[in-house]
Amino acid sequence: MAYWLIKTEPGTWSWEDQLRDKVTFWDGVRNHQASNNMKAMKKGDQAFFYHSVDERRIVGIVEVVKEYYPDHTDDSGRFGMVDVKALRPVKEPVTLQQIKGDPRLAEMALVRQSRLSVCPVTAEQWKIICGMAKTKP
């Protein structure tokens, strides 16, 4: 299993929306590197659900339930999407500031490429952040 972090603007799609709908498609990604990350996602992979903009914090965990397929919002046909299912909220949200403040996470893609909307998370980073979130890995 691989681990990821997916970002969303809570005013557009929030953790509460995800919990309500349970399973949803993750569309609208137009960055090639983020798109390539989505292409690498496999069914059963897990991702941190990250609220961007003003909140900048991890609020939940989702699971990939459908692998990369064409994005219905992309008229060019170049981009795709995956489907994710809400697994659980984190017990304690983890902020970007907390992540940046932990030297063990200095190489994390979220820190190094802060504008990337879909990024990989190593197994070690996953365990560290789950510990910070007081949530089982």
C-alpha positions, 0 to 999 in steps of 0.5 A: 500500500502507498500513501498520499496527501490530497488537498482541497479548498474546504469552501469547494469540497470539505471533509464534511462533504466527503463524510456526507457523500462517503465516496466521491471522484477526485477531479479537477487536477490540472498539474501534470506532476499531481496528475502523475501522482494520481496515475500511480495511486492504486486501489486500497492506497490511503491519503491524508485529506488536507484542507488548504487555503486558510486552514492548512491542516490534515483533517481526515483519511480517505482510501482510493477505491477506483484507480485513475480514469478520464476526468469528466471536467477536462475537455482536452482529455489529458487529465484523469481522476480517482475515486476516494472513500472517507475512512475516518477523521483524524482525532487531532488535525495536524497543521502545516506549521506543525509538519514544517516544525518537525525535522523528520518531515523536512523532506516531505513533498508537502513541505518541499512542493507546497503548491502540489495538490496531490503528493506522495507520503512515505510510510515513515512520514505517514506513521509520524503524522498519524502519531501527531494526529493521535490516529491509528496508522 
